[in-house]
Amino acid sequence: MISRRLLRIKALMALYAFNRREDEDLPKAEKELMFSIEKTYDLYHLLILLLLELSDAVAGKIDQSRQKRIPSHEDLNPNTRFISNRLLAQLRSNKQFQKYVSSRKLSWVNYMHTVRLLYNKLIAWDVYIEYMKSPESNYQLDKKLIFRLMNELVRDSEDIVNSLEEQSIYWNDDMEYVMIMLDKTFKKFRADSGEDTALMPLFKNAEDEEFVKILFRKAILNTKKYSELIDHNTTNWEIERIALMDILVMQMAVTEILEFPEIPVKVTLNEYIEIAKYYCTSKSSTFVNGILDNIVKEIREKGMFTKYGRGLVGESIEKEN
């Protein structure tokens, strides 16, 4: 499932786009937000598909060698260990995966050069060579290879990153989060996992889906109120001089604090300070942190929010201070 951190980032990007557009079509903006989240789920499946395309590329090379005019003994008796990888076989036959890929028409057909580049790296990879030569063969070794393949060859591959950027603008910031989803998915599989084994869902639960929708909508509907709150706590700055992304990060943080009583304030602050490190200027996280601290003090003093359940974590300590 897509993490809360990525849902916050998606909402932030959608909020930025909304502020840059000429119209104020909120329903359309909400559709675009959900579309961007669905695209992340596409990427999750597309990277699984990449593994299967890689397996097919290895199988294709084996077939080519067998069809040589004068094939060698090795050509006629190839090492098929990778194309017989048990985890890949489970993923290939997975009903949920097959249905999703078919319904979304996901494919690498127009980007087979990316598969070929990955193939070239694979056959020269020491880990792969050792795997193919190993006298041992079992499910755990097969699974371990796929974990390492994803994390060592795919995760930081410039070829794959460039290919994904070319395919969709929505995937520029998704790779790290989707890789975590894939790791969790592969860990779920066992030697006896069948074709009905569940993959990661789009959302962890209905609560997460509602979270991102409410966060985005409330941030927009309360723009004026939250902007005034931010402006009031930036004594040495006029709000017009603050970078738009800094303002939007603070706007979303305030929205989350006020609209989600079950989320602890410290969790919210930590999340948006981390987001500011990547999506704002180099000094923004410190600036945003200071302003948000002032805002939290003000809204506490005015009794503007009430936390309950898990959201109470840290509240008694804060009040004592």
C-alpha positions in Angstrom: 0.0 0.0 0.0 1.1 3.6 -0.5 2.6 5.1 2.6 1.2 8.1 4.4 4.4 10.0 3.6 3.9 9.5 -0.1 0.2 10.4 0.2 1.2 13.7 1.9 3.7 14.3 -0.9 1.1 13.6 -3.6 -1.3 16.0 -1.9 1.4 18.7 -1.7 2.2 18.3 -5.4 -1.5 18.5 -6.3 -1.8 21.6 -4.1 1.1 23.2 -5.8 -0.4 22.5 -9.2 -3.8 23.9 -8.0 -2.1 27.1 -7.0 -0.4 27.5 -10.4 -3.5 26.9 -12.5 -5.8 29.7 -13.7 -9.1 28.1 -12.8 -10.2 27.0 -9.3 -11.8 23.7 -10.3 -11.5 21.7 -7.1 -13.3 18.5 -8.3 -10.9 18.4 -11.3 -7.9 18.9 -9.0 -9.1 16.1 -6.8 -9.4 13.8 -9.8 -5.8 14.7 -10.8 -4.6 13.9 -7.2 -6.2 10.5 -7.3 -4.9 9.8 -10.8 -1.4 10.5 -9.6 -1.8 8.0 -6.7 -3.2 5.4 -9.1 -0.1 6.0 -11.3 2.1 5.0 -8.3 0.2 1.7 -8.2 0.9 1.3 -11.9 4.6 1.7 -11.2 4.4 -1.0 -8.5 3.1 -3.4 -11.1 5.3 -2.2 -13.9 8.4 -2.9 -11.9 7.2 -6.5 -11.2 6.6 -6.7 -15.0 10.1 -5.5 -15.6 11.4 -8.6 -13.7 9.4 -10.9 -15.9 10.5 -9.1 -19.0 14.1 -9.6 -17.9 13.4 -13.3 -17.4 11.9 -13.4 -20.9 15.0 -11.7 -22.2 17.2 -14.4 -20.7 15.0 -17.1 -22.1 15.1 -15.4 -25.5 18.9 -15.5 -25.5 18.9 -19.2 -24.6 16.5 -19.9 -27.6 18.8 -17.9 -29.9 21.8 -20.0 -28.8 19.9 -23.2 -29.4 19.1 -22.2 -33.0 22.8 -21.6 -34.0 23.9 -23.5 -37.1 26.4 -25.3 -35.0 25.3 -25.1 -31.4 27.8 -26.0 -28.7 27.1 -28.4 -25.9 26.4 -25.4 -23.6 24.0 -24.0 -26.2 22.0 -27.2 -26.2 22.2 -27.7 -22.5 21.7 -24.1 -21.1 21.6 -23.1 -17.5 17.9 -22.3 -17.0 18.1 -21.5 -13.3 17.1 -17.8 -13.6 14.2 -18.3 -16.0 13.0 -21.1 -13.6 13.2 -18.8 -10.6 10.4 -19.8 -8.3 9.5 -16.3 -7.0 9.3 -15.0 -10.6 7.1 -18.0 -11.5 4.7 -17.1 -8.7 4.6 -13.5 -9.8 4.0 -14.5 -13.4 1.0 -16.7 -12.5 -0.5 -14.3 -9.9 -4.1 -13.6 -10.8 -4.3 -10.2 -9.2 -1.1 -9.1 -11.0 -2.3 -10.5 -14.4 -5.7 -8.8 -14.0 -4.3 -5.4 -13.1 -1.6 -5.4 -15.8 -4.2 -6.3 -18.4 -6.8 -3.8 -17.2 -4.3 -0.9 -17.1 -2.5 -2.1 -20.3 0.9 -1.9 -18.7 3.8 -2.9 -20.9 7.5 -2.4 -21.6 7.0 -3.0 -25.3 8.0 0.6 -26.2 11.0 0.5 -23.8 12.6 -2.8 -24.6 16.0 -1.0 -24.8 15.6 -0.5 -21.0 15.1 -4.3 -20.5 18.2 -5.0 -22.7 20.3 -2.6 -20.7 19.2 -4.3 -17.5 19.9 -7.7 -19.1 23.5 -6.7 -19.9 24.1 -5.6 -16.3 22.5 -8.8 -15.0 24.7 -11.2 -16.8 27.9 -9.3 -15.8 26.7 -9.1 -12.1 28.9 -11.1 -9.7 25.8 -12.0 -7.6 24.0 -13.4 -10.7 27.0 -15.3 -11.8 27.5 -16.9 -8.4 23.7 -17.7 -8.2 23.8 -19.4 -11.6 26.9 -21.5 -10.7 25.7 -22.5 -7.2 25.2 -26.2 -6.6 22.4 -25.3 -4.2 18.9 -24.6 -5.5 15.9 -23.7 -3.3 13.1 -21.2 -2.9 15.0 -19.0 -0.4 18.0 -18.6 -2.8 15.7 -17.7 -5.6 13.9 -15.2 -3.4 17.1 -13.7 -2.1 18.4 -13.1 -5.7 15.2 -11.2 -6.6 15.5 -9.0 -3.5 19.1 -8.2 -4.4 18.3 -7.6 -8.0 15.7 -5.1 -7.2 17.8 -3.3 -4.6 21.2 -3.4 -6.3 20.5 -3.2 -10.0 17.0 -1.7 -10.4 16.7 0.8 -7.5 19.5 3.2 -8.5 19.7 2.4 -12.2 19.9 5.7 -14.2 18.7 3.8 -17.2 15.5 2.7 -15.5 15.0 6.1 -13.8 15.3 7.9 -17.1 13.0 5.5 -18.8 10.3 6.0 -16.0 10.6 9.7 -16.2 10.0 9.5 -20.0 7.0 7.3 -19.5 5.2 9.4 -16.8 5.8 12.7 -15.0 4.0 11.2 -12.0 6.8 8.8 -11.2 9.6 11.3 -10.6 9.4 10.9 -6.8 7.9 7.5 -6.5 10.7 5.0 -6.9 11.9 4.9 -3.3 8.4 4.3 -1.9 7.5 1.7 -4.5 10.7 -0.2 -3.8 9.6 -0.4 -0.2 6.2 -1.8 -1.3 7.9 -4.4 -3.5 10.2 -5.5 -0.6 7.2 -6.0 1.6 5.4 -7.8 -1.2 8.2 -10.3 -1.8 8.6 -10.9 1.9 5.0 -12.1 2.0 5.6 -14.9 -0.5 6.4 -18.4 0.6 7.3 -21.5 -1.3 3.7 -22.7 -1.2 2.2 -19.3 -2.1 -0.4 -19.9 -4.9 -1.8 -17.8 -7.8 -4.3 -16.1 -5.4 -1.7 -14.6 -3.1 -2.6 -11.0 -2.5 -0.3 -8.2 -3.6 -0.1 -4.9 -1.9 -3.4 -2.9 -2.0 -3.5 0.6 -3.3 -4.4 2.0 0.1 -3.8 0.3 3.5 -7.4 0.9 4.3 -10.4 3.2 3.7 -9.0 5.5 6.3 -5.9 6.2 4.3 -7.9 7.0 1.2 -10.1 9.4 3.2 -7.0 10.9 4.8 -5.5 12.1 1.5 -8.8 13.3 0.1 -9.7 15.4 3.2 -6.1 16.7 3.6 -6.1 18.1 0.1 -9.7 19.4 0.1 -9.4 21.1 3.5 -6.1 22.7 2.7 -7.7 24.4 -0.3 -11.0 25.3 1.3 -9.2 26.9 4.3 -6.5 28.6 2.4 -7.4 32.1 3.5 -7.7 31.1 7.2 -4.4 29.2 7.3 -2.5 31.8 5.3 -3.5 34.4 7.9 -2.3 32.1 10.6 1.0 31.6 8.8 1.3 35.4 8.1 0.6 36.2 11.8 3.5 34.0 12.9 6.1 35.2 10.4 6.8 38.5 12.2 10.0 39.3 10.2 8.6 38.2 6.8 5.8 39.3 4.6 4.0 36.2 3.4 4.4 37.4 -0.3 8.1 37.1 0.2 8.0 33.4 1.4 8.5 30.8 -1.3 5.2 29.2 -2.4 6.3 25.7 -1.6 7.3 26.7 2.0 3.8 28.2 2.4 2.1 25.1 1.0 4.1 22.8 3.3 3.0 24.8 6.3 -0.5 25.1 5.0 -0.8 21.3 4.8 0.8 20.8 8.2 -1.7 23.2 9.8 -4.5 21.4 8.0 -3.4 18.0 9.3 -3.0 19.3 12.9 -6.5 20.8 12.9 -8.4 18.3 10.8 -7.1 15.0 12.1 -7.5 14.7 15.8 -6.1 11.1 15.8 -2.7 12.1 14.5 -0.2 13.4 17.1 1.1 16.9 16.5 4.7 15.8 16.7 4.1 13.2 13.9 2.7 15.8 11.7 5.5 18.3 12.3 8.2 15.7 11.8 6.6 14.6 8.5 6.4 18.0 7.0 9.8 19.1 8.2 11.2 16.0 6.4 9.2 16.8 3.3 10.5 20.4 3.3 14.0 19.1 3.2 13.4 17.6 -0.2 10.8 19.9 -1.8 11.8 23.3 -0.6 15.1 25.3 -0.4 18.1 24.2 1.6 17.2 26.4 4.6 13.5 25.8 4.4 13.2 22.9 6.9 14.7 25.1 9.7 12.5 28.0 8.7 9.3 25.9 8.4 10.1 24.2 11.7 10.3 27.5 13.5 7.1 28.9 12.0 5.2 25.8 12.7 6.3 25.7 16.3 4.9 29.3 16.7 1.7 28.3 15.0 1.2 25.2 17.2 1.7 27.4 20.3 -0.9 29.8 19.1 -3.6 27.3 18.2 -3.0 25.5 21.5 -3.5 28.7 23.4 -6.6 29.4 21.5 -7.9 25.9 21.9 -8.3 25.5 18.1 -7.9 21.7 18.1 -8.7 18.7 20.2 -6.7 15.5 20.0 -8.0 12.1 21.0 -6.8 8.5 21.0 -3.3 8.2 19.5 -3.4 11.9 18.7 -3.0 12.6 22.4 0.6 11.3 22.3 2.9 14.2 23.5 0.1 16.5 24.3 0.4 16.4 28.1 4.1 16.9 27.9 3.7 19.9 25.6 1.1 21.5 27.8 3.3 21.2 30.9 6.1 23.0 29.0 
